[in-house]
Each structure stands twice: as C-alpha cells, then as structure tokens.
C-alpha cells in the first residue's frame, strides 16, 4: 500500500474509533498512525498485515456482547 492509501485507511479507522471506541481498535489506530507519521518501514508492513486479526478480535467482542 502506498502512504496516501494508508493515511486514508487510518482516517476511516479513526471515524470508526470515534463511533466504537474499543481498546483494540484505538490501540491499532495509534500504532498504525504513528508508524505512518514516522515512515517506519520496518514495522509498518507487519502492522498492516495484522489488521485481519484486529478485525477478528473486534468481531469476537461483538459476538460476546450480542
């Protein structure tokens, strides 16, 4: 992903984080945003690739609440 797309992704996640402020999501947003701002090419790919597990954790939380 290019940086512009990553910034757009963070903005979308931030909107979700405002509506659904869960620790898992907010921590992920902070980590991803910091890595983008710092051009952290060492950790950024791993953070992006970890999103499916973050998403799964959020779905699991929703399932437990339902």
N, C-alpha and C positions, 0 to 999 in steps of 0.2 A: 504494500500500500504506500502511496505517496503521502507526504506530510499534509497536504491540503485535505486529502480524504480522511486522514487520521484526526485532524482538527475538527472536521465536520462530524465525525463519529463521536468525538468527545462532547461536542455541543449537543448532539442528540441524547447521549447518555446523561449529560447534566440536566437536561429537561426532564428525563425520566427520574433522575435522582431527586429532583425537587418535588415531583409528584409522589414518588415512592422512596422515601429516604431510608433505605436499609444500609446497614453497616457494610455488607458485602459489596453492594453496588457503589457506595460512596468511596470506599477504600480503593476499589478498582479504578474509578474515575480519577481520583487523586494521583494514583500511581502512574496511570497512563498519561495524564496531563503533564505531570512533572517530567516524565521521560521525553515527551514530545518537546516541551519547552527547553530541555537541556540537550536535545538532539542525542539522546542516549541510545546509540546504535547497538550497544552490547545487550541491553536488557529489553528494549522496545519490541523486538520480534517475539520474544518469549511472552511478554505481557499481552500482545495482540493475540497470540495463539492460545493463551489461557482463557480467552473470553468464553468459549463454549462451556468450560467448567463453571465459570461465574454464572452464566445463564442457567445452567442446570441447577446450581445451588439456589438461585432465585426461584426457579420453578418448584424445587423441593420445599422451600419455605412457604410458597403459596399453597401447595398441596396440603401441608400440615395445618394451615390456617383455615382451609375450606371444610 
